[in-house]
Amino acid sequence: MLSKISAFFQSLSETENNPAEEISLEIACSVLLCEVMLADGQLDKSEQEKLNDIISSHFQLTEQEVQEIVKHALLLCENATDFYQFTSKINENYSLVQRIKMLELLWQVAYADGELASIEEHIIRKIADLLHLRHSEYIQTKLNSQAK
């Protein structure tokens, strides 16, 4: 009995020290893009196409790699309780200019269907805060995306 309990605690400490799955930068960005795409409750084809184009061009991936990443990102979206695990990965690896570019990509997905739902805007605002961006940067990226 004691050996089973000891083995259990040892397995817990091993999983804490070696997480089963490290979230890649591509996945972290893709999850945030998927969150914006799914925010309004409508899975619009134009938003899906825009998402695939962004991931493909931003990370120089093949169509098959993009499909795998989007599939994985959608699964993470369903189970995620917050955005912190994804935005922290971006904050660790991206400069200020790159984080602003990420915000622009989020706006592009939100505007891909021709309209901006208030929940999409709200989610982008939350992500911008977690990316440590100023309100002026948030507004400027929104205005730039509206102009396109």
C-alpha positions as a Python dict, from the first residue, in 0.01 Angstrom:
ca = {
    (1, 'M'): (0, 0, 0),
    (2, 'L'): (276, 244, 93),
    (3, 'S'): (464, 164, -224),
    (4, 'K'): (157, 253, -432),
    (5, 'I'): (119, 586, -252),
    (6, 'S'): (490, 656, -294),
    (7, 'A'): (471, 573, -665),
    (8, 'F'): (171, 803, -702),
    (9, 'F'): (352, 1100, -547),
    (10, 'Q'): (662, 1027, -750),
    (11, 'S'): (457, 1029, -1072),
    (12, 'L'): (303, 1362, -970),
    (13, 'S'): (643, 1519, -918),
    (14, 'E'): (766, 1385, -1253),
    (15, 'T'): (473, 1538, -1440),
    (16, 'E'): (531, 1872, -1268),
    (17, 'N'): (900, 1873, -1362),
    (18, 'N'): (843, 1743, -1716),
    (19, 'P'): (516, 1874, -1849),
    (20, 'A'): (365, 1633, -2098),
    (21, 'E'): (316, 1901, -2357),
    (22, 'E'): (503, 2225, -2401),
    (23, 'I'): (295, 2479, -2590),
    (24, 'S'): (481, 2600, -2897),
    (25, 'L'): (475, 2960, -3010),
    (26, 'E'): (279, 2862, -3320),
    (27, 'I'): (15, 2688, -3110),
    (28, 'A'): (-6, 2978, -2863),
    (29, 'C'): (-66, 3229, -3143),
    (30, 'S'): (-308, 2996, -3320),
    (31, 'V'): (-517, 2943, -3006),
    (32, 'L'): (-561, 3317, -2963),
    (33, 'L'): (-655, 3355, -3329),
    (34, 'C'): (-906, 3069, -3294),
    (35, 'E'): (-1055, 3228, -2982),
    (36, 'V'): (-1130, 3543, -3180),
    (37, 'M'): (-1268, 3339, -3470),
    (38, 'L'): (-1503, 3144, -3240),
    (39, 'A'): (-1598, 3436, -3014),
    (40, 'D'): (-1919, 3535, -3191),
    (41, 'G'): (-2048, 3177, -3195),
    (42, 'Q'): (-2047, 3161, -3575),
    (43, 'L'): (-1785, 2957, -3755),
    (44, 'D'): (-1763, 3176, -4063),
    (45, 'K'): (-1582, 3039, -4370),
    (46, 'S'): (-1412, 3372, -4443),
    (47, 'E'): (-1272, 3383, -4089),
    (48, 'Q'): (-1148, 3023, -4121),
    (49, 'E'): (-976, 3104, -4449),
    (50, 'K'): (-821, 3417, -4302),
    (51, 'L'): (-700, 3219, -4000),
    (52, 'N'): (-536, 2957, -4225),
    (53, 'D'): (-374, 3226, -4441),
    (54, 'I'): (-237, 3409, -4137),
    (55, 'I'): (-91, 3097, -3977),
    (56, 'S'): (55, 2978, -4307),
    (57, 'S'): (223, 3308, -4393),
    (58, 'H'): (323, 3411, -4040),
    (59, 'F'): (497, 3083, -3960),
    (60, 'Q'): (584, 2969, -4317),
    (61, 'L'): (394, 2641, -4285),
    (62, 'T'): (248, 2401, -4538),
    (63, 'E'): (-127, 2354, -4571),
    (64, 'Q'): (-110, 2020, -4390),
    (65, 'E'): (90, 2170, -4101),
    (66, 'V'): (-161, 2454, -4076),
    (67, 'Q'): (-450, 2208, -4058),
    (68, 'E'): (-277, 2014, -3780),
    (69, 'I'): (-201, 2329, -3582),
    (70, 'V'): (-556, 2461, -3620),
    (71, 'K'): (-698, 2125, -3513),
    (72, 'H'): (-476, 2123, -3205),
    (73, 'A'): (-549, 2489, -3131),
    (74, 'L'): (-925, 2429, -3147),
    (75, 'L'): (-891, 2146, -2895),
    (76, 'L'): (-694, 2373, -2663),
    (77, 'C'): (-959, 2645, -2704),
    (78, 'E'): (-1228, 2408, -2583),
    (79, 'N'): (-1033, 2317, -2269),
    (80, 'A'): (-865, 2648, -2186),
    (81, 'T'): (-987, 2839, -1884),
    (82, 'D'): (-794, 3156, -1964),
    (83, 'F'): (-553, 3311, -2213),
    (84, 'Y'): (-256, 3347, -1978),
    (85, 'Q'): (-77, 3025, -2073),
    (86, 'F'): (-79, 3137, -2437),
    (87, 'T'): (-3, 3506, -2392),
    (88, 'S'): (282, 3433, -2151),
    (89, 'K'): (447, 3218, -2420),
    (90, 'I'): (414, 3508, -2665),
    (91, 'N'): (544, 3760, -2409),
    (92, 'E'): (851, 3542, -2346),
    (93, 'N'): (938, 3514, -2715),
    (94, 'Y'): (807, 3825, -2891),
    (95, 'S'): (931, 4181, -2888),
    (96, 'L'): (692, 4474, -2853),
    (97, 'V'): (673, 4514, -3231),
    (98, 'Q'): (593, 4145, -3274),
    (99, 'R'): (322, 4158, -3005),
    (100, 'I'): (165, 4456, -3182),
    (101, 'K'): (177, 4257, -3508),
    (102, 'M'): (1, 3970, -3328),
    (103, 'L'): (-273, 4212, -3222),
    (104, 'E'): (-311, 4324, -3584),
    (105, 'L'): (-355, 3960, -3687),
    (106, 'L'): (-629, 3919, -3427),
    (107, 'W'): (-811, 4219, -3573),
    (108, 'Q'): (-775, 4075, -3923),
    (109, 'V'): (-950, 3756, -3815),
    (110, 'A'): (-1223, 3955, -3639),
    (111, 'Y'): (-1290, 4169, -3947),
    (112, 'A'): (-1262, 3880, -4197),
    (113, 'D'): (-1641, 3829, -4208),
    (114, 'G'): (-1704, 4199, -4266),
    (115, 'E'): (-1834, 4280, -3919),
    (116, 'L'): (-1696, 4314, -3570),
    (117, 'A'): (-1896, 4152, -3290),
    (118, 'S'): (-1864, 4317, -2951),
    (119, 'I'): (-1746, 3989, -2797),
    (120, 'E'): (-1461, 3973, -3052),
    (121, 'E'): (-1359, 4324, -2957),
    (122, 'H'): (-1379, 4233, -2588),
    (123, 'I'): (-1159, 3925, -2632),
    (124, 'I'): (-901, 4120, -2832),
    (125, 'R'): (-896, 4383, -2555),
    (126, 'K'): (-830, 4113, -2293),
    (127, 'I'): (-552, 3963, -2505),
    (128, 'A'): (-396, 4307, -2562),
    (129, 'D'): (-386, 4361, -2186),
    (130, 'L'): (-223, 4022, -2132),
    (131, 'L'): (32, 4105, -2403),
    (132, 'H'): (119, 4419, -2201),
    (133, 'L'): (15, 4654, -2479),
    (134, 'R'): (-97, 5011, -2418),
    (135, 'H'): (-448, 5125, -2498),
    (136, 'S'): (-310, 5351, -2773),
    (137, 'E'): (-151, 5046, -2941),
    (138, 'Y'): (-480, 4859, -2913),
    (139, 'I'): (-671, 5149, -3074),
    (140, 'Q'): (-410, 5207, -3346),
    (141, 'T'): (-413, 4842, -3455),
    (142, 'K'): (-793, 4848, -3460),
    (143, 'L'): (-800, 5160, -3676),
    (144, 'N'): (-537, 5016, -3911),
    (145, 'S'): (-742, 4698, -3954),
    (146, 'Q'): (-1063, 4893, -4014),
    (147, 'A'): (-892, 5091, -4288),
    (148, 'K'): (-794, 4771, -4469),
}
